[in-house]
Amino acid sequence: MSPVLLDKLLLITSLFRQDMTRAFAGTPLTESRVTLLWSLALTGPSTQQALSESLSVSPRNISGLVDVLERHGYVRRVPHPSDRRAVLVQLTAEGDAVMVRMQREHAELNADLGNAVAPADRAAFGRGMDAMLARLVELTSSAPV
């Protein structure tokens, strides 16, 4: 019996997690820590409160993530330029270099996976993925907590 669509999507998710675990082996990076680094790489320096809101995690969780990333030299806390009570979290040169490498690897994997789909099927595949993503967002946003 061949796997149904949901089984394939769950397997893809599992394979991505295994690949991330392999890629982060020997580093202090985890999926949660990398998510925070991606956010900073995409949006620039942010307050911990803004990070907490954008990543949908508690302020305490963000504080712990930032503490570890700061201890390992990926981020630093700096004074906010216009609010002396606030602190910004920003990538360090090392954090920026790691994110540049990850973005390059991300683009390479994106191209490799995209090339696995026949050129004539790519547009339809993309539309199908967009439709499934939109439906899953809809289902999860209306689900009771």
N, C-alpha and C positions, 0 to 999 in steps of 0.2 A: 504494500500500500504506500503510495507516495504521500509525502507530507502536504498538509493543507497550507494555505497562504500564511496563516498565523504561526504555524510551526516553523515555516521558513523564516519569517521575520524574527521570531524568538531565537532561532539558531544564528541568524546574522548578528543580532544583539550580543549573544554569547561570544561569538567569534571576535567581534570588535573589542569586547571587554578583555578577552584573552590576549589579544594583540596589544592592547594598552598595558596590561600587566607585564607582558614581555618587554615592551618598549621602556617601561619605567623601572624595570628591575635594576637594583643597585643604586637607585636614586631615591630621594625623599618624596618624589612625586607620586600622587594618587589621583584618581579620577576627580575627586572634589577639589584638590589643590590646582590641578590643571584647568578645571572649569573656571576657577577664580583668575588664573593667569590669562586665559583666553579673554575673559571679560575685560581685564585691564589692557590687553593688547588691542582689543577692538575699540574700546571707548576712552582709553587714556586714564589718568589718575582719577580715583574715586574715593569718596568717604566710605568708611566701613558700613555706615547706614545705607548708602546707595547700593553697595555691593550686596548687603543683606537682602534688600528689596528686589534687586534685579535677579539674584540667584535663588530667591525664595527659601532662604535659610535664616535661622535665628541669628541675632547680633552676636550672641555668645559663640555660635559655630564659626561665624566669620572671623571673630577675634582669634580663635584657636587656629584657623587656617592661616591667617596673616602672621601670627606668631611663628608658626613653623616655617613658612615661606621666607620670613624675614631672617630667622635664625640661619637658614641655608643660603641666604644671599640673593634670593630671587626678587624680593620686593623690599621697599623701605617705606617707613612712615615719615611724612614731611609736613610741616605746618601748612595749613590752608592759606592761600594768598589773600583772601578777603574776609575770612572768619577765624579770628584768633582762637576760638574755642574748638575748632574742628581740625582734624588731621586728614591728610590725603594718603592713600596707599598708591604707590607707583612702582612700576617695574624698575629694577636696577639694570645696569648694562648686562649683567649675566642673565637676568630674567628676560630681557629683551632678546638676547642672542638665542636663548632656548626657544622663545616663541617664534622667532624668525625661522629657526630650523623646523619647528613643528608645523608652521604654516607651509613651508616648502614640502615637507613630507605629506601633509594633508592634501595639497594640490596634486602631488604625484599619485597618491592613492586614489583620489577622486578621478583622475584621468585614467588610471589603470582599470578601476572598476567600471567607469563609463565605457571604456573600450571593450569590455566584456559583452556589452549589449550591441547587437548588430546596428550599424548606422541607421538603417531604415526604421528601426524600432525605438530609437532613443527618445524621440519627441513623445511618442505614446507612453513609453515607460516613465518619463518625467511627469507627464500629466497624471498618470496613475499613482505615482508616488505622492504627488501634491494632493490629490484627492484623498488618499488614505491618511496622510498627515493631517489634513484639515478635519477629516471625520474623527480621528483619534483625539485631536485637540478639543473638538466639540464634545465628544463623549466624556473626556476627563475633566473638562471645565464644568460640566453640569453634574458630575458625580458627587453624591453626598460625602462629606469629610468624616 
